[in-house]
Amino acid sequence: MVRIRFFAGLMGLMTLISSGTAQGQVVPGPPSDTEVIPELADDLHTAPSPCRLWMGAEYLLWWFKNGPTPGPLVTTSPANASTPGVLGAPETRVVFGDEGLDYKGHSGVRLTLGRWLDTDQTFSIEAVGFLLETHTLHFKQDSDRSGFPVTARPFVNALTGGEDAKVITAPGKALGGIDIFSDSRIWGGEANLNGCVCRDCQLRADVLAGFRYLGLKEELRFSQSSTLLARGVGSFLGSPVPPPDIISIRDYVETNDQFYGGQIGIHGEYHWQRWTVDAVGKVGCGLTSDDVEITGHTLTTDPARRNALALGGLFTNRSNIGWDSHDRFSLIAEVGVSVGCELTSCLSLYVGYDFLFWGDVARPGDQLSLRVNPAQIPSNPLFGMPATAPVTGRSFHSSDIWAQGLTCGLALRF
């Protein structure tokens, strides 16, 4: 009986072992120190590394603060007006210049390049540069062959203290016209060091500090021409000019402003799913260097095409023509907000709004004065008279400028 039970037990154990082997059941041994779980190994190889670089390219559509003018620049009156073109006369109407110089919209581009300095993305450096196109404002008014309509440039007569006007065209007296051009362009760049002060899964805030540069170039040009008709009489350097001679006058002012300084600011980001909201504010202070150039001339041309040239136009004369430079402390400020959407894990599309302020810049219209001494105007009959009124000298005036507008661009991270 004992042997039977022993062999029965042995047969049962062998049956159990053979059954487990057939089903592929293997009793696991103790894990070795070098064993790697396949699923974990795949995750380690495919886990994305944090982005170290980013770059952006934006299209800008900005508007500037209107350019200043010394006052209304072009007027008109009925042909029978007793004081044609003179401001304050009931029949005088302002044609151009009483609301400043509207440059409309400026297109431009802005490029950004940045890099994280550590794997935790706590510190980074960033460089930004932008350029807006040169936008030209153009006003033009010409007469017909009879000299209609009356076109004039108003000024304040320094000899009398009253309103006066330089008539360009008038029926039966002079035909011609006036062109006024004004150009404006702004550009700049900056380099900043950014440091994270707050961060969680959706919100991040950084402070920044760095260097800022801005440039602004503007021009204001007056070009007028009067061909004398039968009843017209002109003047050049105090002498009469007969018909059909041509009298041309040009005034030109150019300003170049450049800002160099430091800035500080704060930049915040809020993430929600594929969307991002960015906001940034910056304040800077530094040195603004202004260069101002004023030129002008008066030219006469007779029927034989012989020319005579004199220094000075209407608003420009020997006392204010020349080049000057000024340096002074000024402030800048910029705010911007944008909304972006992730197109891929590395590429985002965003749109936004920016506002830029720059204080104490030189603009062309501020450098001219409507108060003119006729004794300094080459085309005035009183030219060369002994100075009985203060001579208009070169003066420097500054104002502020702002630019605001829309942005649209792409950001790439890798």
C-alpha positions in Angstrom: 0.0 0.0 0.0 2.8 2.4 0.8 4.5 1.8 -2.5 1.2 2.3 -4.4 0.6 5.6 -2.7 4.2 6.7 -3.3 4.0 5.9 -7.0 0.6 7.6 -7.3 1.9 10.7 -5.7 5.0 10.7 -8.0 2.8 10.3 -11.1 0.6 13.2 -10.0 3.6 15.5 -9.5 5.0 14.6 -12.9 1.6 15.3 -14.5 1.4 18.7 -12.9 4.9 19.7 -14.0 4.3 18.4 -17.6 1.0 20.4 -17.7 2.6 23.6 -16.5 5.4 23.2 -19.1 2.9 22.7 -21.9 1.1 25.9 -21.0 4.4 27.9 -21.0 4.2 28.7 -17.2 7.6 29.3 -15.9 8.3 30.1 -12.3 10.2 33.5 -12.4 13.6 33.7 -10.8 14.9 36.6 -8.8 15.4 39.8 -10.8 18.9 40.6 -11.8 20.5 44.1 -11.2 20.8 44.7 -15.0 17.2 43.9 -15.9 15.3 46.8 -17.7 11.6 46.7 -18.2 10.9 47.1 -22.0 8.0 49.6 -21.6 10.0 51.9 -19.3 13.0 51.7 -21.7 10.7 52.9 -24.6 9.4 55.8 -22.5 12.9 56.9 -21.6 14.0 57.0 -25.2 10.9 58.9 -26.4 10.5 61.5 -23.6 10.8 64.9 -25.2 13.7 67.1 -24.1 12.9 70.7 -23.0 13.2 73.4 -25.7 16.4 75.4 -25.6 16.0 77.9 -28.4 13.1 79.9 -29.8 12.6 82.4 -32.6 9.8 84.5 -33.9 8.9 86.5 -37.0 6.1 89.0 -37.0 4.3 91.3 -39.5 3.6 94.7 -38.0 0.9 97.2 -39.0 1.5 100.4 -36.8 0.2 103.9 -36.8 2.2 106.9 -35.5 1.2 110.1 -33.7 0.6 112.8 -36.3 3.6 114.9 -37.2 3.5 118.4 -35.8 3.2 121.5 -37.9 3.9 125.1 -36.9 0.3 125.9 -37.9 -1.9 125.7 -41.1 0.4 125.3 -44.1 -1.8 126.0 -47.1 -4.8 128.3 -47.5 -7.1 129.5 -50.3 -9.4 132.4 -50.9 -11.8 133.7 -53.6 -10.1 135.4 -56.5 -11.4 138.8 -55.4 -10.3 138.6 -51.7 -8.7 141.7 -50.4 -6.2 139.7 -48.3 -5.8 136.4 -50.2 -4.7 133.4 -48.1 -4.4 135.4 -44.8 -5.5 133.5 -41.7 -8.4 135.2 -39.9 -9.9 136.8 -43.0 -13.5 135.7 -43.4 -13.0 134.4 -46.9 -9.8 132.4 -46.2 -10.1 128.6 -45.9 -7.4 126.2 -44.7 -6.5 123.6 -47.2 -3.8 121.6 -45.5 -1.8 121.4 -42.2 -4.3 122.4 -39.5 -4.6 118.9 -38.1 -1.0 117.8 -38.3 0.6 115.3 -40.6 -1.2 112.0 -40.8 1.2 109.2 -42.0 -1.5 106.5 -42.1 -0.4 102.9 -41.5 3.2 101.6 -41.6 4.0 98.0 -42.4 7.1 96.4 -40.9 8.7 93.3 -39.5 10.0 92.2 -36.1 12.4 89.3 -35.5 13.1 87.6 -32.1 15.7 85.1 -31.1 16.1 83.6 -27.6 17.8 80.9 -25.7 17.4 79.2 -22.3 20.6 79.3 -20.2 19.7 76.3 -18.0 17.8 73.1 -18.2 15.2 74.3 -15.7 14.3 77.2 -17.9 14.8 79.7 -15.2 17.2 82.1 -17.0 17.3 83.1 -20.7 18.6 85.7 -23.1 16.6 87.3 -25.9 17.3 89.7 -28.8 14.6 91.6 -30.7 14.8 93.9 -33.7 12.1 95.6 -35.7 11.9 97.9 -38.7 9.0 99.9 -40.1 8.8 101.0 -43.7 9.4 104.7 -44.7 5.9 106.2 -45.2 5.6 109.3 -47.3 2.8 111.8 -46.9 2.2 113.9 -50.0 0.0 116.9 -50.5 -0.2 118.6 -53.9 -2.3 121.5 -55.2 -1.8 122.9 -58.7 -3.6 125.7 -60.5 -5.0 125.6 -64.0 -3.4 127.7 -66.8 -5.3 130.8 -65.6 -3.9 130.6 -62.1 -7.2 129.4 -60.5 -7.6 128.6 -57.6 -5.8 131.0 -55.2 -3.1 129.1 -53.3 -1.1 130.6 -50.5 1.2 129.9 -47.5 0.2 131.8 -44.4 2.7 133.2 -41.9 2.9 135.8 -39.2 4.6 139.1 -40.3 7.3 139.8 -37.7 7.4 143.5 -38.8 3.7 144.1 -38.1 2.9 141.3 -35.8 -0.2 140.5 -37.9 -1.2 137.7 -40.2 0.2 137.6 -43.8 0.5 135.1 -46.6 2.8 134.3 -49.5 0.6 133.9 -52.6 1.7 131.0 -54.9 -1.1 131.1 -57.5 -3.9 133.5 -58.3 -6.1 134.0 -61.4 -4.4 136.3 -64.0 -1.3 136.7 -61.7 0.5 133.4 -61.3 0.1 129.8 -62.2 1.8 126.9 -60.6 1.4 124.9 -57.4 2.8 123.5 -54.2 4.0 120.0 -53.1 4.5 119.1 -49.5 6.2 115.8 -48.6 6.8 114.3 -45.2 8.6 111.0 -44.5 8.7 109.1 -41.3 10.4 105.9 -40.3 11.1 104.2 -37.0 13.3 101.1 -36.1 14.9 99.6 -33.1 16.4 96.7 -31.2 17.0 95.3 -27.7 18.8 92.6 -25.8 17.5 91.3 -22.5 18.3 88.9 -19.7 15.1 87.2 -18.3 14.7 85.5 -15.0 11.7 83.5 -13.8 10.0 84.7 -10.6 6.8 82.6 -10.6 5.9 79.4 -12.4 3.3 76.6 -12.2 1.6 74.4 -14.8 -0.3 77.2 -16.4 1.2 80.5 -15.4 4.7 81.9 -15.7 6.1 85.3 -14.9 9.6 86.7 -15.7 11.4 89.9 -15.0 13.8 91.3 -17.6 16.6 93.8 -17.8 18.7 94.9 -20.8 19.7 97.4 -23.4 17.4 99.3 -25.7 18.0 101.2 -29.0 15.4 103.2 -31.0 15.9 105.3 -34.2 13.5 107.8 -35.8 14.1 109.7 -39.1 11.6 112.3 -40.4 11.6 114.9 -43.2 9.4 117.8 -44.1 9.8 119.4 -47.6 8.0 122.3 -49.2 8.3 122.9 -52.9 6.4 125.6 -54.7 6.5 127.2 -58.1 4.9 130.4 -59.5 5.0 131.3 -63.2 4.1 134.9 -63.4 1.2 135.9 -65.7 0.4 139.2 -67.3 -0.9 140.9 -64.2 1.6 139.3 -61.9 4.7 140.9 -60.4 7.3 139.0 -58.4 10.3 139.9 -56.4 13.8 138.5 -55.9 16.4 139.9 -53.5 14.4 143.2 -53.4 14.2 143.6 -57.2 11.1 143.1 -59.3 10.7 140.0 -61.4 8.7 140.4 -64.6 6.4 137.9 -66.3 6.8 135.2 -67.5 9.7 134.4 -65.1 9.3 131.5 -62.7 10.0 131.8 -59.0 10.6 128.5 -57.1 10.9 128.2 -53.3 12.0 125.2 -51.3 12.1 124.6 -47.6 13.5 121.4 -46.1 13.9 120.1 -42.5 15.3 116.7 -41.6 15.5 115.2 -38.1 17.3 112.1 -36.9 16.7 110.8 -33.3 18.5 107.9 -31.7 17.9 106.5 -28.2 20.5 104.5 -26.2 19.6 103.3 -22.7 18.7 100.5 -20.4 15.3 99.1 -19.6 13.5 96.8 -17.1 10.2 95.0 -17.5 8.0 92.1 -16.7 6.7 89.3 -19.0 3.8 87.0 -18.2 2.4 83.9 -19.9 -0.8 82.0 -19.3 -1.3 78.5 -20.9 -4.5 76.7 -21.4 -4.6 73.6 -23.5 -3.3 74.8 -27.0 -3.8 78.5 -26.2 -1.4 81.0 -24.7 -1.9 84.6 -23.6 1.3 86.8 -23.4 1.6 90.2 -21.8 4.8 92.4 -21.5 5.5 95.8 -20.1 8.9 97.7 -20.4 10.2 101.0 -19.2 13.5 102.5 -20.2 15.6 105.6 -19.7 18.7 106.8 -21.4 20.2 109.3 -23.8 18.4 110.6 -26.9 20.7 112.2 -29.6 18.9 114.5 -32.0 20.4 115.9 -35.3 18.4 118.7 -37.0 19.2 119.9 -40.5 17.4 123.0 -42.0 18.0 124.2 -45.6 16.1 126.3 -48.1 16.6 128.3 -51.3 14.8 130.6 -53.8 15.3 130.2 -57.5 14.3 132.4 -60.4 14.2 131.2 -64.0 13.7 133.6 -67.0 12.5 132.6 -70.5 16.0 132.0 -71.6 16.4 129.4 -68.8 18.9 131.5 -66.9 18.8 130.9 -63.2 19.5 133.0 -60.1 19.7 131.3 -56.7 19.5 132.8 -53.2 19.8 131.1 -49.8 16.5 130.9 -47.9 12.9 130.0 -48.7 9.8 131.1 -46.7 10.3 129.4 -43.3 14.0 129.0 -43.8 16.5 131.8 -43.9 20.1 132.7 -43.1 19.3 132.9 -39.4 18.0 129.3 -39.0 19.6 127.4 -41.9 22.2 124.9 -40.8 22.8 121.7 -38.8 22.5 121.3 -35.1 22.8 118.4 -32.6 21.4 118.0 -29.1 21.7 115.2 -26.4 19.4 114.9 -23.5 17.8 112.4 -21.0 14.5 110.8 -22.1 12.1 108.0 -21.3 10.5 105.2 -23.3 7.8 102.7 -22.5 6.2 99.8 -24.3 3.3 97.4 -23.6 2.1 94.5 -25.6 -0.4 91.7 -25.4 -0.9 88.7 -27.7 -2.9 85.5 -28.0 -1.3 82.4 -29.5 -2.4 78.9 -30.6 -0.1 75.9 -30.9 -0.2 74.5 -34.4 2.3 71.7 -33.5 4.4 70.9 -30.5 7.1 73.3 -31.8 5.2 75.9 -33.9 2.7 78.6 -32.7 0.6 81.3 -34.5 -0.2 84.4 -32.6 -1.8 87.9 -33.0 -1.4 90.9 -30.7 -1.3 94.6 -30.0 1.6 96.8 -29.1 2.0 100.4 -27.9 5.4 102.2 -27.9 6.0 105.7 -26.4 9.2 107.8 -26.8 9.5 111.2 -25.1 11.6 114.2 -26.1 12.3 113.6 -29.7 12.9 116.2 -32.4 10.3 116.3 -35.2 10.6 118.5 -38.3 7.4 120.5 -37.8 8.5 121.6 -34.3 11.7 123.2 -35.7 9.8 125.7 -37.9 8.0 128.9 -37.0 5.2 130.7 -38.8 6.6 134.0 -37.5 8.8 135.3 -40.3 10.6 138.5 -41.0 9.8 139.6 -44.6 13.2 141.3 -44.7 14.7 137.7 -44.7 12.5 136.2 -47.4 14.3 136.5 -50.8 11.0 136.5 -52.7 9.5 139.4 -50.6 9.7 143.0 -51.8 10.9 144.0 -48.4 14.0 141.8 -48.5 17.1 143.4 -47.3 15.4 146.2 -45.4 17.1 147.2 -42.1 16.0 144.8 -39.4 13.2 146.6 -37.5 11.9 143.3 -36.0 13.6 140.5 -34.1 15.3 138.1 -36.6 14.0 134.6 -36.5 16.9 132.5 -35.2 17.5 128.8 -35.0 15.6 127.2 -32.2 15.2 123.6 -31.0 11.9 122.2 -29.8 11.1 118.6 -28.8 7.9 116.6 -28.4 6.9 113.0 -27.9 6.0 110.3 -30.4 4.0 107.1 -30.0 3.4 104.2 -32.3 0.7 101.6 -31.9 -0.7 98.7 -33.9 -1.3 95.1 -34.6 1.1 92.2 -34.9 0.8 88.8 -36.4 3.5 86.1 -36.5 4.9 82.7 -36.0 7.0 81.3 -33.1 9.3 78.3 -33.4 10.7 76.4 -30.4 13.3 73.6 -30.6 
